[in-house]
């Protein structure tokens, strides 16, 4: 698995995790300790060396948009679609 494939896979897992966390929080559970802290790894795999706070903010805004469009009926399709979209967006911004 090359860096691009791994980054896309990890983005998918971050979206999947966030969908689960939001569903559990809507049921009343406190899930603050169950978040994935893999954003720095993802950005490094994309080849981004300088990681200002604004980049992380942009990344998490993209994750939030993905989660808003993702539900358990379309999760496989949306994970593939959004992970590639986020990868391309971040890769374009790193150039």
DSSP file (Angstrom, degrees, kcal/mol; ACC not computed):
  #  RESIDUE AA STRUCTURE BP1 BP2  ACC     N-H-->O    O-->H-N    N-H-->O    O-->H-N    TCO  KAPPA ALPHA  PHI   PSI    X-CA   Y-CA   Z-CA
    1    1 A X              0   0    0      0, 0.0     2,-0.1     0, 0.0     0, 0.0   0.000 360.0 360.0 360.0 126.0    0.0    0.0    0.0
    2    2 A X     >  -     0   0    0      1,-0.1     4,-2.5     4,-0.0     5,-0.2  -0.312 360.0 -95.0 -86.2 175.6    1.5    3.3   -1.0
    3    3 A X  H  > S+     0   0    0      1,-0.2     4,-2.7     2,-0.2     5,-0.2   0.869 123.0  52.0 -60.2 -39.8    1.2    6.6    0.9
    4    4 A X  H  > S+     0   0    0      2,-0.2     4,-2.5     1,-0.2    -1,-0.2   0.946 112.0  45.3 -63.3 -48.1   -1.8    7.8   -1.2
    5    5 A X  H  > S+     0   0    0      1,-0.2     4,-2.3     2,-0.2    -2,-0.2   0.899 114.7  48.7 -62.1 -41.0   -3.7    4.6   -0.6
    6    6 A X  H  X S+     0   0    0     -4,-2.5     4,-2.6     2,-0.2    -1,-0.2   0.911 111.0  49.7 -66.8 -41.9   -2.9    4.6    3.0
    7    7 A X  H  X S+     0   0    0     -4,-2.7     4,-2.3     2,-0.2    -2,-0.2   0.929 112.2  48.0 -61.8 -45.1   -3.9    8.3    3.4
    8    8 A X  H  X S+     0   0    0     -4,-2.5     4,-2.2     1,-0.2    -2,-0.2   0.906 112.1  49.9 -62.8 -41.9   -7.2    7.7    1.7
    9    9 A X  H  X S+     0   0    0     -4,-2.3     4,-2.2    -5,-0.2    -2,-0.2   0.924 111.2  48.2 -62.0 -45.1   -7.9    4.6    3.8
   10   10 A X  H  X S+     0   0    0     -4,-2.6     4,-2.2     2,-0.2    -2,-0.2   0.863 109.0  53.4 -66.6 -34.9   -7.2    6.6    7.0
   11   11 A X  H  X S+     0   0    0     -4,-2.3     4,-2.4     2,-0.2    -1,-0.2   0.923 108.2  51.5 -62.7 -43.2   -9.4    9.4    5.9
   12   12 A X  H  X S+     0   0    0     -4,-2.2     4,-2.8     1,-0.2    -2,-0.2   0.923 110.3  48.3 -57.8 -44.5  -12.2    6.8    5.4
   13   13 A X  H  X S+     0   0    0     -4,-2.2     4,-2.5     1,-0.2    -1,-0.2   0.859 109.5  52.3 -67.3 -34.8  -11.6    5.5    8.9
   14   14 A X  H  X S+     0   0    0     -4,-2.2     4,-2.2     2,-0.2    -1,-0.2   0.912 111.9  46.1 -67.7 -40.5  -11.7    9.0   10.4
   15   15 A X  H  X S+     0   0    0     -4,-2.4     4,-2.4     2,-0.2    -2,-0.2   0.941 113.2  49.6 -64.1 -46.6  -15.0    9.7    8.7
   16   16 A X  H  X S+     0   0    0     -4,-2.8     4,-2.1     1,-0.2    -2,-0.2   0.918 111.9  48.8 -58.3 -44.6  -16.4    6.3    9.8
   17   17 A X  H  X S+     0   0    0     -4,-2.5     4,-2.6     1,-0.2    -1,-0.2   0.901 110.9  49.9 -62.1 -42.2  -15.3    7.0   13.3
   18   18 A X  H  X S+     0   0    0     -4,-2.2     4,-2.4     2,-0.2    -1,-0.2   0.876 108.1  52.9 -67.8 -37.2  -16.9   10.4   13.3
   19   19 A X  H  X S+     0   0    0     -4,-2.4     4,-2.1     2,-0.2    -1,-0.2   0.928 112.3  46.1 -60.8 -44.8  -20.2    9.1   12.0
   20   20 A X  H  X S+     0   0    0     -4,-2.1     4,-2.5     2,-0.2    -2,-0.2   0.922 111.8  50.7 -64.2 -45.0  -20.2    6.6   14.9
   21   21 A X  H  X S+     0   0    0     -4,-2.6     4,-2.8     1,-0.2     5,-0.2   0.917 110.6  48.6 -61.0 -44.4  -19.3    9.1   17.5
   22   22 A X  H  X S+     0   0    0     -4,-2.4     4,-2.3     2,-0.2    -1,-0.2   0.910 111.0  50.9 -64.2 -41.2  -22.0   11.5   16.4
   23   23 A X  H  X S+     0   0    0     -4,-2.1     4,-0.8    -5,-0.2    -2,-0.2   0.919 113.2  45.3 -61.6 -43.2  -24.6    8.7   16.4
   24   24 A X  H ><>S+     0   0    0     -4,-2.5     5,-2.3     1,-0.2     3,-0.5   0.891 111.4  51.9 -68.6 -39.0  -23.6    7.7   20.0
   25   25 A X  H ><5S+     0   0    0     -4,-2.8     3,-1.4     1,-0.2    -1,-0.2   0.872 104.7  56.9 -64.7 -35.5  -23.5   11.3   21.2
   26   26 A X  H 3<5S+     0   0    0     -4,-2.3    -1,-0.2     1,-0.3    -2,-0.2   0.757 104.7  53.3 -65.2 -23.3  -27.1   11.7   19.8
   27   27 A X  T <<5S-     0   0    0     -4,-0.8    -1,-0.3    -3,-0.5    -2,-0.2   0.474 129.5 -98.7 -88.0  -3.8  -28.0    8.8   22.0
   28   28 A X  T < 5S+     0   0    0     -3,-1.4    -3,-0.2     1,-0.3     2,-0.2   0.505  76.5 137.9 103.8   5.1  -26.6   10.6   25.0
   29   29 A X      < -     0   0    0     -5,-2.3     2,-0.8    -8,-0.1    -1,-0.3  -0.572  53.7-127.6 -84.7 148.0  -23.1    9.0   25.3
   30   30 A X        +     0   0    0     -2,-0.2     3,-0.2     1,-0.1    -5,-0.0  -0.856  35.2 166.9 -92.5 111.8  -20.0   10.9   26.0
   31   31 A X    >   +     0   0    0     -2,-0.8     3,-2.1     1,-0.1    -1,-0.1   0.110  33.4 119.4-113.7  20.3  -17.5    9.9   23.3
   32   32 A X  G >  S+     0   0    0      1,-0.3     3,-0.5     2,-0.1    -1,-0.1   0.752  77.4  50.9 -62.7 -23.3  -14.9   12.6   23.8
   33   33 A X  G 3  S+     0   0    0     -3,-0.2    -1,-0.3     1,-0.2    -2,-0.1   0.364  98.9  68.4 -94.2   7.0  -12.2   10.0   24.5
   34   34 A X  G <   +     0   0    0     -3,-2.1     2,-0.2     2,-0.1    -1,-0.2   0.158  69.0 119.4-111.5  18.3  -13.0    7.9   21.4
   35   35 A X    <   -     0   0    0     -3,-0.5     2,-0.4    -4,-0.1   -21,-0.0  -0.551  65.1-118.3 -82.8 149.9  -11.8   10.2   18.7
   36   36 A X        -     0   0    0     -2,-0.2     2,-0.5   -22,-0.1     3,-0.2  -0.715  15.0-158.0 -85.1 135.3   -9.1    9.2   16.4
   37   37 A X        +     0   0    0     -2,-0.4     4,-0.2     1,-0.2     3,-0.1  -0.543  56.9 113.9-109.1  64.3   -6.0   11.4   16.5
   38   38 A X     >  +     0   0    0     -2,-0.5     4,-2.4     1,-0.1     5,-0.2   0.309  36.4 101.9-117.0   7.1   -4.7   10.5   13.0
   39   39 A X  H  > S+     0   0    0     -3,-0.2     4,-2.6     1,-0.2     5,-0.2   0.893  82.9  51.0 -62.6 -39.4   -5.0   13.8   11.2
   40   40 A X  H  > S+     0   0    0      1,-0.2     4,-2.1     2,-0.2    -1,-0.2   0.900 110.6  49.4 -64.7 -39.1   -1.2   14.6   11.6
   41   41 A X  H  > S+     0   0    0      2,-0.2     4,-2.5     1,-0.2    -2,-0.2   0.922 111.1  49.8 -64.0 -44.3   -0.4   11.2   10.1
   42   42 A X  H  X S+     0   0    0     -4,-2.4     4,-1.7     1,-0.2    -2,-0.2   0.935 111.1  48.4 -60.2 -47.8   -2.7   11.7    7.2
   43   43 A X  H  X>S+     0   0    0     -4,-2.6     5,-2.5     1,-0.2     4,-0.8   0.875 111.7  50.2 -63.0 -37.3   -1.3   15.2    6.5
   44   44 A X  H ><5S+     0   0    0     -4,-2.1     3,-0.6     1,-0.2    -1,-0.2   0.900 107.7  53.1 -66.9 -40.7    2.2   13.8    6.6
   45   45 A X  H 3<5S+     0   0    0     -4,-2.5    -1,-0.2     1,-0.3    -2,-0.2   0.834 105.8  54.4 -62.9 -31.9    1.3   10.9    4.2
   46   46 A X  H 3<5S-     0   0    0     -4,-1.7    -1,-0.3    -5,-0.2    -2,-0.2   0.729 124.1-107.8 -72.7 -21.7    0.0   13.5    1.8
   47   47 A X  T <<5 +     0   0    0     -4,-0.8     2,-0.7    -3,-0.6    -3,-0.2   0.614  68.2 147.1 104.4  16.7    3.4   15.2    1.9
   48   48 A X      < +     0   0    0     -5,-2.5    -1,-0.3     1,-0.2    -2,-0.1  -0.771  16.2 172.1 -89.5 118.0    2.4   18.3    3.9
   49   49 A X        +     0   0    0     -2,-0.7     2,-0.6     1,-0.1    -1,-0.2   0.864  64.8  59.9 -92.7 -43.0    5.3   19.3    6.1
   50   50 A X        -     0   0    0     44,-0.1     2,-0.4     1,-0.0    -1,-0.1  -0.791  64.3-177.9 -91.3 124.1    4.0   22.7    7.5
   51   51 A X        -     0   0    0     -2,-0.6    -1,-0.0    -3,-0.1     5,-0.0  -0.688   3.4-178.6-126.1  76.8    0.8   22.1    9.4
   52   52 A X    >>  -     0   0    0     -2,-0.4     4,-1.5     1,-0.1     3,-1.1  -0.289  43.7-105.1 -70.5 163.0   -0.6   25.4   10.7
   53   53 A X  H 3> S+     0   0    0      1,-0.3     4,-2.6     2,-0.2     5,-0.2   0.841 120.2  62.2 -56.1 -35.0   -3.8   25.4   12.7
   54   54 A X  H 3> S+     0   0    0      1,-0.2     4,-2.3     2,-0.2    -1,-0.3   0.837 100.7  53.2 -63.0 -32.3   -5.7   26.7    9.7
   55   55 A X  H <> S+     0   0    0     -3,-1.1     4,-2.7     2,-0.2    -1,-0.2   0.926 109.8  46.9 -68.0 -44.8   -4.9   23.6    7.8
   56   56 A X  H  X S+     0   0    0     -4,-1.5     4,-2.7     2,-0.2     5,-0.2   0.904 111.5  52.1 -62.2 -40.5   -6.2   21.4   10.6
   57   57 A X  H  X S+     0   0    0     -4,-2.6     4,-1.9     2,-0.2    -2,-0.2   0.927 110.7  47.3 -61.1 -44.8   -9.3   23.5   10.7
   58   58 A X  H  X S+     0   0    0     -4,-2.3     4,-2.1     2,-0.2    -2,-0.2   0.919 111.6  51.6 -62.1 -44.2   -9.8   23.1    7.0
   59   59 A X  H  X S+     0   0    0     -4,-2.7     4,-2.2     1,-0.2    -2,-0.2   0.931 111.3  46.2 -58.9 -47.5   -9.3   19.4    7.3
   60   60 A X  H  X S+     0   0    0     -4,-2.7     4,-2.3     1,-0.2    -1,-0.2   0.810 108.6  56.1 -70.3 -28.1  -11.9   19.0   10.0
   61   61 A X  H  X S+     0   0    0     -4,-1.9     4,-2.2    -5,-0.2    -1,-0.2   0.902 108.4  48.6 -65.1 -40.6  -14.4   21.2    8.1
   62   62 A X  H  X S+     0   0    0     -4,-2.1     4,-2.2     2,-0.2    -2,-0.2   0.905 110.5  50.6 -64.7 -41.1  -14.0   18.7    5.2
   63   63 A X  H  X S+     0   0    0     -4,-2.2     4,-2.5     1,-0.2    -2,-0.2   0.919 109.2  51.8 -61.6 -43.4  -14.5   15.8    7.6
   64   64 A X  H  X S+     0   0    0     -4,-2.3     4,-2.3     1,-0.2    -2,-0.2   0.903 108.6  50.5 -60.8 -42.4  -17.7   17.5    9.0
   65   65 A X  H  X S+     0   0    0     -4,-2.2     4,-1.3     1,-0.2    -1,-0.2   0.913 110.7  50.1 -61.3 -41.9  -19.1   18.0    5.5
   66   66 A X  H  X S+     0   0    0     -4,-2.2     4,-0.6     1,-0.2     3,-0.4   0.920 110.2  49.5 -61.9 -43.9  -18.4   14.3    4.7
   67   67 A X  H >< S+     0   0    0     -4,-2.5     3,-0.9     1,-0.2    -1,-0.2   0.883 105.1  58.2 -64.6 -38.6  -20.2   13.2    7.9
   68   68 A X  H 3< S+     0   0    0     -4,-2.3    -1,-0.2     1,-0.2    -2,-0.2   0.835 112.2  40.9 -60.2 -32.4  -23.2   15.4    7.2
   69   69 A X  H 3< S+     0   0    0     -4,-1.3     2,-0.5    -3,-0.4    -1,-0.2   0.484 102.4  87.2 -93.3  -3.7  -23.7   13.5    3.9
   70   70 A X    <<  +     0   0    0     -3,-0.9     2,-0.3    -4,-0.6     5,-0.1  -0.830  45.4 155.3-106.8 132.3  -23.0   10.1    5.3
   71   71 A X    >>  -     0   0    0     -2,-0.5     3,-0.7     0, 0.0     4,-0.7  -0.843  58.1 -90.1-139.1 179.5  -25.5    7.8    6.9
   72   72 A X  T 34 S+     0   0    0     -2,-0.3     4,-0.2     1,-0.2    -2,-0.0   0.656 121.9  57.1 -72.2 -13.4  -25.7    4.0    7.4
   73   73 A X  T 34 S+     0   0    0      1,-0.1    -1,-0.2     2,-0.1     3,-0.1   0.786 122.6  22.5 -82.9 -29.3  -27.6    3.5    4.1
   74   74 A X  T <> S+     0   0    0     -3,-0.7     4,-2.8     1,-0.1     5,-0.3   0.167  85.6 119.1-121.4  17.6  -24.9    5.2    1.9
   75   75 A X  H  X S+     0   0    0     -4,-0.7     4,-2.5     1,-0.2     5,-0.2   0.871  75.1  48.6 -60.3 -42.9  -21.8    4.8    4.1
   76   76 A X  H  > S+     0   0    0      1,-0.2     4,-1.7     2,-0.2    -1,-0.2   0.945 115.7  44.0 -63.1 -47.0  -19.7    2.7    1.7
   77   77 A X  H  > S+     0   0    0      1,-0.2     4,-2.4     2,-0.2    -2,-0.2   0.927 116.9  45.4 -62.1 -47.0  -20.3    4.9   -1.3
   78   78 A X  H  X S+     0   0    0     -4,-2.8     4,-3.1     1,-0.2     5,-0.4   0.846 107.8  56.9 -71.0 -34.3  -19.8    8.2    0.7
   79   79 A X  H  X S+     0   0    0     -4,-2.5     4,-2.0    -5,-0.3     5,-0.2   0.932 112.3  42.3 -61.6 -44.0  -16.6    6.9    2.4
   80   80 A X  H  X S+     0   0    0     -4,-1.7     4,-1.7    -5,-0.2     5,-0.2   0.949 118.1  46.0 -65.6 -48.9  -15.0    6.3   -0.9
   81   81 A X  H  X S+     0   0    0     -4,-2.4     4,-2.0     1,-0.2    -2,-0.2   0.948 118.1  40.0 -60.1 -52.1  -16.3    9.5   -2.5
   82   82 A X  H  X S+     0   0    0     -4,-3.1     4,-3.0     1,-0.2     5,-0.3   0.864 110.7  56.1 -72.2 -36.3  -15.3   11.8    0.4
   83   83 A X  H  X S+     0   0    0     -4,-2.0     4,-2.1    -5,-0.4    -1,-0.2   0.909 112.0  44.0 -63.8 -39.2  -12.0   10.3    1.3
   84   84 A X  H  X S+     0   0    0     -4,-1.7     4,-2.5    -5,-0.2    -1,-0.2   0.902 113.7  51.0 -69.5 -40.2  -10.8   10.8   -2.3
   85   85 A X  H  X S+     0   0    0     -4,-2.0     4,-2.5    -5,-0.2    -2,-0.2   0.927 112.5  45.9 -61.3 -46.0  -12.3   14.3   -2.4
   86   86 A X  H  X S+     0   0    0     -4,-3.0     4,-2.6     2,-0.2     5,-0.3   0.910 111.8  52.0 -65.3 -42.3  -10.5   15.3    0.9
   87   87 A X  H  X S+     0   0    0     -4,-2.1     4,-2.8    -5,-0.3    -2,-0.2   0.946 112.4  45.0 -58.6 -48.9   -7.2   13.7   -0.3
   88   88 A X  H  X S+     0   0    0     -4,-2.5     4,-2.7     2,-0.2     5,-0.2   0.914 112.8  51.3 -62.6 -44.0   -7.3   15.7   -3.6
   89   89 A X  H  X S+     0   0    0     -4,-2.5     4,-1.7    -5,-0.2    -1,-0.2   0.929 115.0  41.8 -60.0 -46.9   -8.3   18.9   -1.8
   90   90 A X  H  X S+     0   0    0     -4,-2.6     4,-1.2     2,-0.2    -2,-0.2   0.889 114.0  52.1 -69.0 -39.3   -5.5   18.6    0.7
   91   91 A X  H  X S+     0   0    0     -4,-2.8     4,-0.7    -5,-0.3    -2,-0.2   0.891 109.7  49.5 -64.4 -39.5   -3.0   17.5   -1.9
   92   92 A X  H >< S+     0   0    0     -4,-2.7     3,-0.5     1,-0.2    -1,-0.2   0.861 110.3  51.0 -66.7 -35.9   -3.9   20.5   -4.1
   93   93 A X  H 3< S+     0   0    0     -4,-1.7    -1,-0.2     1,-0.2    -2,-0.2   0.716 104.2  58.4 -74.3 -20.7   -3.5   22.9   -1.1
   94   94 A X  H 3<        0   0    0     -4,-1.2    -1,-0.2     1,-0.2    -2,-0.2   0.674 360.0 360.0 -82.5 -15.9    0.0   21.5   -0.3
   95   95 A X    <<        0   0    0     -4,-0.7    -1,-0.2    -3,-0.5    -2,-0.1   0.470 360.0 360.0 -79.3 360.0    1.4   22.3   -3.7
